[in-house]
Amino acid sequence: MRAEWTKFRTVRGWVLALAAAALVIVLLGLSSASGSLASCGAGPVESACPAVPVGPGGEAVEDKFFFVHRALAGDGGITARLTSMTGEIRKPDVTPGVRNVVAGLVPWAKAGVMVKESTKQGSAYAAVLVTGAHGTRMQHDFTHDVAGRPGGVSRDAPRWLRLTRSGDTLIGYESADGTNWAEVGTARLTGLPATVEIGLFAASPGDLTVTQGDLGGSVSASRFTEATAVFDQVALSGETSGGWRDDDIGATKAPDGSAHHPGRAGRSGGTFSVTGVGDIAPSIEGQTVERTLTGVLTGLIVVIVVAVMFITAEYRNGLIRTTLLAVPGRGRMLVAKAVTIAGVTFAAGLAATWITLTFGTRILRANGNQILPVSQLTEVRVVVGMAALLAVAAVLALALGALLRRAVGAVIATVLLLVVPHVLATTSVLPDAAARWLLSVTPAAGFAIQQSIPEYAHVLGHYAPLAGFYPLAPWAGFAVLCGYAALALGLAVVQLRRRDA
């Protein structure tokens, strides 16, 4: 180890090249952040873009729905029968200038009963609801979703919903007849205030369509939808106060102050009709922290060249014989080289990714961009994970250099295995299925380590590499890259032991 470290630090070109790789990551990342200006009014005024609501867990959320509610003090609950759920979807116009609106519900349209901390966007809540195509669910605090009975509702087959509160514990129930009840789920909302809002709601996220290009890639579009739910036999228990109030939570305001695509509600006797737009779910749209690391791919190519040269230079000038005379254990020598190049690359990459992410996100915010918030643990995983990716990639390049013993061939092989699949998968070149396959079976799967916003089963989204979503979980993808590096290093050790230097 000492000998290999001495070799590396005494070759000035290698040290400068690795420093240049780190500098490239920083400069390209900060330059990209500087050029990203918010379309809704970037500049020195950060409030030009509306703030993204943040849920109880610190994640960005969509919290837009129509709420018919009353105040509940202490324990209590709500029971309601949902007799109808219909909707409208705005489709692309067939005839220019003629609105094309069709009847129907999107799969995650939702309506039901809710207890919410307050009418503030992002506040804690629990709800029992029926969806457009996923049956009854109990959801709380945006990220939690539990499935109940499948199926929809109609006048011939209504769905009874019940939500009860006891302290911080909320329990959701469903019934087909209002007599026999089945528990759907339980939520514990720590810190729920004594007085909360309880009532009926409806929401409908956009209709997502993904169009595949003729030559590959895809384009997604989301169009306006709304859902209308009809409730009757509404009963409240506990200490409620005031009359029923209507709130269009999160309604977007037009320049004249009116609501853009507003929801609405109507009451006739004991029957409530509630129409809502929007969604109550985690947000997956917007700038992410890993967008600042655009320079990593360029820096990675420099790292690959340095790692290959670290082994092939000794074959080219014949110094490998001297090395093996000093260290007869050929496997030990190669492993020592791998540890050395991985260590120095990790250190340089860690500094570069930390600087880039820290200052890049600040620049983005200063330019009016809203960045989807993530936990500190996730930020650490992105920074450390990308540094580790550079280090493992260096080991892979070193191993291929030892196998091929030619610098050009080893560099090309590493780039073809690691860089090219990632570029093909994350640009508009391949169909989504092919892109996911590439990022599952090639070393490029390791780039999943940078994904900061997860996929949510109860949120309809364009979960494709082009949109920043990888087919494997972060550490699973990184494990694939490590597997390739370990295999290549093992083969290189076997070959080195069997062949002359």
C-alpha positions as CSV (number, residue, x, y, z in Angstrom):
1,M,0.0,0.0,0.0
2,R,2.8,2.4,0.9
3,A,4.6,1.6,-2.3
4,E,1.5,2.1,-4.5
5,W,0.6,5.4,-2.7
6,T,4.2,6.6,-3.3
7,K,4.0,5.7,-7.0
8,F,0.7,7.6,-7.4
9,R,1.7,10.8,-5.6
10,T,5.1,11.0,-7.3
11,V,3.6,11.0,-10.8
12,R,2.6,14.6,-11.0
13,G,0.3,14.1,-14.1
14,W,-1.9,11.6,-12.2
15,V,-2.3,13.9,-9.3
16,L,-3.1,16.9,-11.5
17,A,-5.5,14.9,-13.6
18,L,-7.4,13.7,-10.5
19,A,-7.5,17.3,-9.2
20,A,-8.8,18.4,-12.6
21,A,-11.5,15.7,-12.5
22,A,-12.7,17.2,-9.2
23,L,-12.5,20.7,-10.5
24,V,-14.5,19.8,-13.6
25,I,-17.3,18.3,-11.4
26,V,-17.4,21.5,-9.4
27,L,-17.2,24.0,-12.3
28,L,-19.7,22.2,-14.6
29,G,-22.1,21.7,-11.7
30,L,-22.0,25.3,-10.6
31,S,-22.1,26.6,-14.1
32,S,-25.3,24.5,-14.8
33,A,-26.9,25.8,-11.6
34,S,-26.1,29.4,-12.6
35,G,-27.7,29.0,-15.9
36,S,-30.9,27.5,-14.5
37,L,-33.4,30.4,-14.1
38,A,-36.9,29.9,-12.9
39,S,-39.5,30.5,-15.6
40,C,-41.9,32.1,-13.2
41,G,-39.7,35.1,-12.6
42,A,-36.1,34.3,-11.7
43,G,-33.7,36.8,-10.3
44,P,-32.9,38.4,-6.9
45,V,-36.5,37.9,-5.7
46,E,-36.8,34.3,-4.4
47,S,-40.5,34.7,-3.8
48,A,-41.2,35.0,-7.6
49,C,-42.0,31.3,-7.6
50,P,-44.6,29.9,-5.1
51,A,-43.1,27.9,-2.4
52,V,-43.5,24.1,-2.6
53,P,-45.6,22.9,0.3
54,V,-43.7,20.6,2.7
55,G,-45.3,17.7,4.5
56,P,-44.8,16.5,8.1
57,G,-41.9,14.3,7.0
58,G,-40.1,17.2,5.3
59,E,-40.9,16.1,1.8
60,A,-42.3,18.2,-0.9
61,V,-46.0,17.6,-1.4
62,E,-49.0,18.2,-3.5
63,D,-51.8,19.4,-1.2
64,K,-54.7,20.6,-3.4
65,F,-58.3,19.5,-3.0
66,F,-61.7,20.7,-2.1
67,F,-62.6,20.3,1.6
68,V,-66.1,20.6,3.2
69,H,-65.3,20.6,6.9
70,R,-66.1,21.5,10.5
71,A,-63.9,21.9,13.6
72,L,-63.6,18.9,15.9
73,A,-62.4,19.4,19.5
74,G,-60.9,16.3,21.1
75,D,-61.9,12.8,20.1
76,G,-64.6,12.0,17.6
77,G,-65.2,10.8,14.1
78,I,-67.1,11.0,10.8
79,T,-69.2,8.5,8.9
80,A,-70.4,9.0,5.4
81,R,-71.9,7.0,2.5
82,L,-70.3,7.6,-0.9
83,T,-72.9,6.9,-3.5
84,S,-71.3,8.3,-6.7
85,M,-67.9,9.2,-8.0
86,T,-67.6,10.7,-11.5
87,G,-65.1,12.9,-13.3
88,E,-64.0,14.8,-16.4
89,I,-60.7,14.7,-18.2
90,R,-59.5,17.3,-20.7
91,K,-58.0,15.4,-23.6
92,P,-56.0,16.9,-26.6
93,D,-58.3,18.8,-28.9
94,V,-59.4,16.9,-32.0
95,T,-60.7,20.0,-33.6
96,P,-58.6,23.1,-33.1
97,G,-60.3,25.5,-30.8
98,V,-62.9,23.0,-29.6
99,R,-62.4,21.7,-26.1
100,N,-62.2,17.9,-25.9
101,V,-63.6,17.0,-22.5
102,V,-64.5,13.4,-21.8
103,A,-66.2,11.7,-18.9
104,G,-64.1,9.5,-16.6
105,L,-61.9,9.2,-13.6
106,V,-58.1,9.0,-13.5
107,P,-56.8,6.0,-11.5
108,W,-55.8,8.0,-8.5
109,A,-58.8,10.4,-8.3
110,K,-59.9,10.3,-4.7
111,A,-62.8,11.2,-2.5
112,G,-63.7,10.4,1.1
113,V,-63.5,11.5,4.7
114,M,-60.6,13.3,6.3
115,V,-59.2,14.6,9.6
116,K,-56.6,17.3,9.0
117,E,-54.5,19.4,11.4
118,S,-55.6,22.6,9.7
119,T,-56.4,24.0,6.3
120,K,-52.7,24.9,5.8
121,Q,-51.0,23.1,2.9
122,G,-48.7,20.4,4.1
123,S,-50.3,20.0,7.5
124,A,-50.8,16.5,8.9
125,Y,-53.9,14.5,7.9
126,A,-55.5,11.0,7.7
127,A,-58.1,10.0,5.2
128,V,-60.2,7.0,4.2
129,L,-61.1,7.3,0.5
130,V,-62.2,5.6,-2.6
131,T,-60.0,6.0,-5.8
132,G,-60.8,5.9,-9.5
133,A,-59.2,2.5,-10.1
134,H,-57.4,1.4,-6.9
135,G,-60.3,0.7,-4.6
136,T,-60.6,1.9,-1.0
137,R,-57.4,3.2,0.7
138,M,-56.3,4.8,3.9
139,Q,-53.7,7.4,3.5
140,H,-52.0,9.8,5.9
141,D,-49.2,12.4,5.8
142,F,-48.9,12.1,2.0
143,T,-46.4,9.2,1.9
144,H,-48.4,6.5,3.7
145,D,-50.9,4.4,1.8
146,V,-52.8,1.2,2.8
147,A,-55.1,-0.7,0.5
148,G,-58.6,-1.7,1.4
149,R,-61.3,-3.4,-0.6
150,P,-61.0,-3.1,-4.4
151,G,-63.7,-1.7,-6.6
152,G,-65.5,1.5,-7.1
153,V,-68.9,3.0,-6.1
154,S,-72.3,3.5,-7.7
155,R,-75.8,4.1,-6.4
156,D,-76.4,0.3,-6.6
157,A,-73.1,-0.4,-4.8
158,P,-72.3,2.5,-2.4
159,R,-69.3,2.6,-0.1
160,W,-69.5,3.5,3.5
161,L,-66.5,5.2,5.0
162,R,-65.6,6.0,8.6
163,L,-62.7,7.7,10.3
164,T,-62.3,8.0,14.1
165,R,-59.9,9.9,16.3
166,S,-58.7,9.0,19.7
167,G,-55.8,11.3,20.7
168,D,-53.1,10.9,18.1
169,T,-54.5,7.7,16.7
170,L,-56.9,7.6,13.8
171,I,-58.5,4.5,12.5
172,G,-60.2,4.1,9.1
173,Y,-63.0,1.7,8.3
174,E,-65.1,0.8,5.3
175,S,-68.4,-1.0,4.8
176,A,-70.7,-2.2,2.0
177,D,-73.9,-1.8,4.0
178,G,-73.2,0.6,6.9
179,T,-73.5,-2.3,9.4
180,N,-70.6,-4.6,9.0
181,W,-67.4,-2.7,9.2
182,A,-63.8,-3.7,8.2
183,E,-60.8,-1.8,9.4
184,V,-58.7,-0.4,6.6
185,G,-55.7,1.0,8.5
186,T,-54.4,3.0,11.5
187,A,-52.4,6.2,11.5
188,R,-50.6,7.8,14.4
189,L,-50.2,11.6,13.9
190,T,-47.8,12.6,16.7
191,G,-48.5,16.1,17.9
192,L,-51.9,16.4,16.5
193,P,-53.6,19.5,18.1
194,A,-56.7,19.2,20.3
195,T,-58.9,20.9,17.6
196,V,-58.7,19.6,14.1
197,E,-60.7,19.9,10.9
198,I,-63.0,17.0,9.9
199,G,-65.1,16.5,6.8
200,L,-65.5,15.4,3.2
201,F,-63.1,16.0,0.3
202,A,-62.5,15.3,-3.4
203,A,-59.3,15.6,-5.5
204,S,-58.2,14.5,-9.0
205,P,-54.6,14.6,-10.2
206,G,-53.7,15.3,-13.8
207,D,-54.2,12.8,-16.6
208,L,-50.7,11.6,-17.4
209,T,-50.0,10.5,-21.0
210,V,-46.6,9.3,-22.1
211,T,-45.8,9.3,-25.9
212,Q,-43.0,7.3,-27.3
213,G,-40.9,8.9,-30.0
214,D,-40.4,7.3,-33.4
215,L,-36.6,7.0,-32.8
216,G,-36.8,6.4,-29.1
217,G,-37.3,8.5,-25.9
218,S,-40.6,9.6,-24.6
219,V,-42.6,12.8,-23.8
220,S,-45.0,13.1,-20.9
221,A,-47.9,15.5,-20.5
222,S,-50.4,16.0,-17.7
223,R,-53.9,17.4,-18.5
224,F,-56.6,18.8,-16.3
225,T,-59.1,16.6,-14.6
226,E,-61.7,16.9,-11.9
227,A,-63.6,14.4,-9.7
228,T,-67.1,14.8,-8.2
229,A,-68.2,12.8,-5.2
230,V,-71.7,12.6,-3.8
231,F,-72.1,11.8,-0.1
232,D,-75.1,11.3,2.1
233,Q,-76.0,10.0,5.6
234,V,-73.1,12.0,7.0
235,A,-72.8,11.7,10.7
236,L,-70.3,13.4,13.1
237,S,-69.4,12.2,16.6
238,G,-67.6,14.2,19.2
239,E,-67.6,18.0,20.0
240,T,-67.9,19.9,16.7
241,S,-68.4,23.6,16.4
242,G,-69.5,26.0,13.7
243,G,-71.3,25.2,10.5
244,W,-69.9,23.4,7.4
245,R,-67.2,25.4,5.7
246,D,-66.0,25.1,2.1
247,D,-62.3,25.5,1.4
248,D,-60.5,25.1,-2.0
249,I,-57.2,24.0,-0.4
250,G,-54.2,25.1,-2.5
251,A,-56.3,26.7,-5.3
252,T,-54.1,28.5,-7.8
253,K,-55.0,32.2,-8.2
254,A,-55.3,33.9,-11.6
255,P,-54.0,37.4,-12.1
256,D,-57.4,38.9,-11.3
257,G,-57.5,37.0,-8.0
258,S,-60.0,34.4,-9.0
259,A,-59.2,30.7,-8.5
260,H,-57.8,28.9,-11.5
261,H,-59.6,25.6,-12.1
262,P,-61.6,25.9,-8.9
263,G,-63.3,23.1,-7.0
264,R,-66.8,23.5,-5.6
265,A,-69.4,22.0,-3.3
266,G,-73.2,21.9,-3.0
267,R,-75.6,20.7,-0.4
268,S,-79.2,19.6,-0.6
269,G,-80.7,18.4,2.6
270,G,-78.3,15.7,3.9
271,T,-76.6,15.2,0.5
272,F,-73.2,16.7,-0.2
273,S,-71.7,17.1,-3.7
274,V,-68.0,17.8,-3.7
275,T,-65.9,18.5,-6.8
276,G,-62.1,18.8,-6.5
277,V,-59.0,19.0,-8.6
278,G,-55.4,18.5,-7.7
279,D,-53.8,15.8,-5.5
280,I,-52.9,15.0,-1.9
281,A,-49.6,13.1,-2.3
282,P,-45.8,13.5,-2.4
283,S,-44.6,15.8,-5.1
284,I,-42.2,14.3,-7.7
285,E,-42.0,17.3,-10.0
286,G,-39.3,19.9,-9.7
287,Q,-35.6,20.5,-9.3
288,T,-33.7,17.8,-7.3
289,V,-30.5,18.1,-5.5
290,E,-28.7,15.7,-7.8
291,R,-29.3,18.0,-10.8
292,T,-26.3,20.0,-9.5
293,L,-24.0,17.0,-10.2
294,T,-24.1,17.3,-14.0
295,G,-20.3,17.5,-14.1
296,V,-19.8,14.0,-12.6
297,L,-20.0,12.2,-16.0
298,T,-17.2,14.3,-17.4
299,G,-15.1,14.0,-14.3
300,L,-15.7,10.2,-14.4
301,I,-14.1,10.0,-17.8
302,V,-10.9,11.7,-16.4
303,V,-11.0,9.3,-13.4
304,I,-11.2,6.3,-15.8
305,V,-8.1,7.5,-17.7
306,V,-6.1,8.0,-14.5
307,A,-7.1,4.6,-13.1
308,V,-6.2,2.8,-16.3
309,M,-2.8,4.6,-16.6
310,F,-2.1,3.6,-13.0
311,I,-1.6,0.0,-14.1
312,T,-0.9,0.2,-17.9
313,A,2.0,2.7,-17.5
314,E,3.9,0.0,-15.6
315,Y,3.4,-2.5,-18.5
316,R,4.3,0.1,-21.1
317,N,7.7,1.1,-19.5
318,G,8.5,-2.3,-18.0
319,L,8.4,-1.3,-14.4
320,I,5.8,-4.0,-13.6
321,R,8.7,-6.5,-13.4
322,T,10.4,-4.4,-10.8
323,T,7.1,-4.1,-8.9
324,L,6.6,-7.9,-8.9
325,L,10.2,-8.5,-7.8
326,A,9.6,-6.3,-4.8
327,V,6.1,-7.7,-4.1
328,P,6.0,-11.4,-5.3
329,G,2.3,-11.7,-4.3
330,R,0.8,-10.6,-7.6
331,G,-2.8,-10.5,-6.2
332,R,-1.7,-8.5,-3.3
333,M,0.0,-6.0,-5.6
334,L,-3.1,-5.5,-7.7
335,V,-5.4,-5.2,-4.7
336,A,-3.1,-2.6,-3.2
337,K,-3.3,-0.6,-6.4
338,A,-7.1,-0.9,-6.4
339,V,-7.3,0.3,-2.8
340,T,-5.0,3.2,-3.5
341,I,-6.8,4.4,-6.6
342,A,-10.2,3.9,-4.9
343,G,-9.1,5.9,-1.8
344,V,-7.6,8.9,-3.6
345,T,-10.6,9.0,-6.0
346,F,-13.1,8.8,-3.2
347,A,-11.4,11.7,-1.3
348,A,-11.3,13.9,-4.4
349,G,-14.8,12.9,-5.4
350,L,-16.2,13.5,-1.9
351,A,-14.8,17.1,-1.8
352,A,-16.1,17.8,-5.3
353,T,-19.6,16.5,-4.8
354,W,-20.0,18.1,-1.4
355,I,-18.9,21.5,-2.7
356,T,-21.0,21.2,-5.9
357,L,-24.2,20.1,-4.1
358,T,-23.9,22.6,-1.3
359,F,-23.2,25.7,-3.4
360,G,-25.1,24.5,-6.5
361,T,-28.4,24.3,-4.6
362,R,-27.8,27.7,-3.1
363,I,-27.3,29.2,-6.6
364,L,-30.5,27.4,-7.9
365,R,-32.5,28.9,-5.0
366,A,-31.0,32.3,-5.6
367,N,-32.2,32.1,-9.2
368,G,-35.8,31.5,-8.1
369,N,-35.8,27.8,-8.5
370,Q,-37.7,25.6,-6.0
371,I,-35.8,22.5,-5.1
372,L,-37.6,19.4,-3.8
373,P,-36.5,19.1,-0.2
374,V,-34.9,15.9,1.1
375,S,-33.7,14.7,4.4
376,Q,-30.1,15.3,5.5
377,L,-29.5,11.6,5.4
378,T,-30.6,11.5,1.7
379,E,-28.2,14.4,0.9
380,V,-25.4,12.6,2.6
381,R,-26.2,9.4,0.7
382,V,-26.1,11.4,-2.6
383,V,-22.8,13.1,-1.8
384,V,-21.0,10.0,-0.4
385,G,-22.7,7.7,-2.9
386,M,-21.4,9.6,-5.9
387,A,-17.9,9.8,-4.5
388,A,-18.1,6.0,-3.9
389,L,-19.3,5.6,-7.5
390,L,-16.2,7.4,-8.8
391,A,-14.0,5.2,-6.6
392,V,-15.6,1.9,-7.6
393,A,-15.5,3.0,-11.3
394,A,-11.8,3.7,-10.8
395,V,-11.3,0.1,-9.6
396,L,-13.3,-1.2,-12.6
397,A,-11.1,0.8,-14.9
398,L,-7.9,-0.4,-13.2
399,A,-9.0,-4.1,-13.4
400,L,-9.8,-3.7,-17.1
401,G,-6.4,-2.1,-17.6
402,A,-4.8,-5.1,-15.9
403,L,-6.8,-7.5,-18.1
404,L,-6.2,-5.7,-21.4
405,R,-2.7,-4.2,-20.7
406,R,-3.4,-1.5,-23.2
407,A,-4.5,2.0,-22.0
408,V,-6.7,2.9,-25.0
409,G,-8.5,-0.4,-25.1
410,A,-9.1,-0.3,-21.3
411,V,-10.4,3.3,-21.3
412,I,-12.8,2.5,-24.2
413,A,-14.0,-0.7,-22.6
414,T,-14.8,1.1,-19.3
415,V,-16.5,4.0,-21.0
416,L,-18.6,1.6,-23.1
417,L,-19.6,-0.4,-20.0
418,L,-20.3,2.5,-17.7
419,V,-20.7,5.9,-19.4
420,V,-22.3,5.1,-22.7
421,P,-25.3,3.1,-21.2
422,H,-26.0,5.9,-18.8
423,V,-26.0,8.5,-21.6
424,L,-28.2,6.4,-23.8
425,A,-30.6,5.7,-21.0
426,T,-31.0,9.3,-19.7
427,T,-31.3,11.1,-23.1
428,S,-34.1,10.9,-25.6
429,V,-32.5,8.0,-27.5
430,L,-34.0,4.7,-26.3
431,P,-37.5,3.7,-25.4
432,D,-38.2,3.7,-21.7
433,A,-38.2,-0.1,-21.4
434,A,-34.8,-0.4,-23.1
435,A,-33.4,2.4,-20.9
436,R,-34.6,0.7,-17.7
437,W,-33.0,-2.6,-18.9
438,L,-29.6,-0.9,-19.5
439,L,-29.7,0.6,-16.1
440,S,-30.5,-2.7,-14.5
441,V,-27.9,-5.0,-16.1
442,T,-24.9,-2.8,-16.8
443,P,-22.4,-1.1,-14.4
444,A,-24.3,2.1,-15.1
445,A,-26.9,0.8,-12.6
446,G,-24.6,2.4,-10.0
447,F,-25.9,5.9,-10.9
448,A,-29.1,5.0,-9.1
449,I,-27.2,6.0,-5.9
450,Q,-27.9,9.7,-6.7
451,Q,-31.7,9.4,-6.9
452,S,-33.0,11.6,-4.1
453,I,-36.8,11.4,-4.8
454,P,-38.2,7.9,-4.6
455,E,-41.0,6.4,-6.7
456,Y,-44.4,6.2,-4.9
457,A,-46.8,3.5,-5.7
458,H,-49.8,5.8,-5.1
459,V,-48.5,8.6,-7.2
460,L,-48.9,8.4,-11.0
461,G,-45.7,9.7,-12.6
462,H,-43.3,9.3,-15.5
463,Y,-40.9,7.1,-13.6
464,A,-38.3,6.8,-16.4
465,P,-34.5,7.3,-16.4
466,L,-35.1,10.4,-18.6
467,A,-37.0,11.9,-15.7
468,G,-34.3,11.0,-13.1
469,F,-35.8,7.7,-11.9
470,Y,-33.8,4.5,-11.9
471,P,-35.2,1.0,-12.1
472,L,-33.2,-0.2,-9.1
473,A,-33.1,1.2,-5.6
474,P,-30.1,3.4,-4.9
475,W,-28.0,0.9,-3.0
476,A,-29.1,-2.0,-5.2
477,G,-27.9,-0.2,-8.3
478,F,-24.7,0.6,-6.6
479,A,-24.3,-3.1,-5.7
480,V,-24.5,-4.0,-9.4
481,L,-21.6,-1.6,-10.1
482,C,-19.6,-3.1,-7.2
483,G,-20.3,-6.6,-8.5
484,Y,-18.8,-5.7,-11.9
485,A,-15.8,-4.1,-10.4
486,A,-15.2,-7.1,-8.1
487,L,-15.6,-9.6,-11.0
488,A,-13.2,-7.7,-13.2
489,L,-10.6,-7.3,-10.4
490,G,-10.9,-11.1,-9.6
491,L,-10.3,-12.0,-13.2
492,A,-7.4,-9.6,-13.4
493,V,-5.8,-11.3,-10.3
494,V,-6.3,-14.7,-11.9
495,Q,-4.8,-13.6,-15.2
496,L,-1.8,-11.9,-13.5
497,R,-1.0,-15.0,-11.6
498,R,-1.1,-17.2,-14.7
499,R,0.8,-15.0,-17.1
500,D,4.3,-13.5,-17.1
501,A,4.5,-9.8,-16.3
